[in-house]
């Protein structure tokens, strides 16, 4: 099993970072890539990760169902 900080598919790193920044912008966290994440609340950081997970699960479900 991969270390929790190690990507299972390293080639996906750029796409995941782009998705993270897009979601942060949707949540009103502009310029997220350059923000010191330590200055954000746990709720703000959690929203970004939570929405990323939700979108990734939706994408996997669509792919698995053939839609």
C-alpha positions in Angstrom: 0.0 0.0 0.0 1.2 3.5 -0.8 2.4 6.0 1.8 -0.4 8.5 2.6 1.7 11.3 1.0 2.7 9.3 -2.0 0.4 9.4 -5.1 -0.8 6.1 -6.4 -0.8 7.5 -9.9 1.9 10.3 -10.0 0.8 11.3 -13.5 -2.4 12.6 -12.0 -0.7 15.2 -9.7 -1.2 18.1 -12.1 -4.9 17.3 -12.8 -5.6 16.9 -9.0 -3.9 20.2 -8.3 -5.9 21.9 -11.0 -9.1 20.4 -9.7 -8.2 21.5 -6.1 -7.7 25.1 -7.3 -10.9 25.1 -9.3 -12.9 23.9 -6.4 -11.2 26.4 -4.0 -12.2 29.2 -6.5 -15.8 28.0 -6.5 -15.8 28.1 -2.7 -14.5 31.7 -2.8 -10.9 30.9 -1.9 -9.2 32.8 -4.7 -5.4 32.3 -5.4 -5.6 29.1 -3.3 -2.4 27.7 -4.6 -0.4 30.6 -3.1 -2.3 30.9 0.2 -0.6 29.7 3.4 -3.0 26.8 4.2 -2.1 27.3 7.9 -3.9 30.6 7.8 -7.2 29.0 6.7 -9.7 27.4 9.0 -10.0 23.6 9.2 -13.5 24.1 7.8 -12.2 25.9 4.7 -9.5 23.3 4.1 -11.9 20.5 4.8 -14.4 21.9 2.3 -11.8 21.8 -0.5 -10.9 18.2 0.3 -14.5 17.1 0.8 -15.6 18.6 -2.5 -12.7 17.0 -4.3 -13.6 13.6 -2.9 -17.2 14.1 -3.8 -16.4 15.0 -7.4 -13.9 12.1 -7.8 -16.4 9.6 -6.5 -19.0 11.0 -8.9 -16.5 10.6 -11.8 -15.7 7.0 -10.8 -19.4 6.1 -10.5 -20.1 7.5 -13.9 -17.2 5.6 -15.4 -18.2 2.4 -13.7 -21.8 2.7 -14.9 -20.7 3.4 -18.5 -22.3 6.8 -18.7 
